[in-house]
């Protein structure tokens, strides 16, 4: 029986592989496509670096959590596609326009993006997604608290005593706290005009 040759011009799932060399390249394209959503959604204010930095971080986190099943790849693949480079270039430009020294602008931009990406990767390990209901979130918090108070008190005193406070620290609250402290530090360093070592 004669084998039919594949028609490389016909559409279909397998046709994608005629243009992509390997799995790593496919993952890189998927990640850059997701980052493209960040670039498209993020708002920029050339005259307010801190607002722009915060908005970039919040948008990055929101988009990555929206793609929670793909986001963990961010921790193992480099992000150097055109969308990632374009987004970083824009953010660095805003920082330079605000008077940041070139090295400080690069360091600050990397810190902001890495905070948001790292937080989102960690957050996506939670069993609940961004579309979970209030009832699901309440049940998750209740179960987590019950787990904490069941721990041996002589080994985990503060985890047990501070369980209610930990329950109040939602993902949103924790993200914003870290973002604010990070931007406070960048602003302080910038105000003192001490270049990053």
Helices and strands as residue ranges (DSSP letters): G 13-18, H 23-41, H 49-66, H 68-71, G 72-75, H 82-97, H 102-123, H 134-149, H 157-161, H 163-168, H 171-191
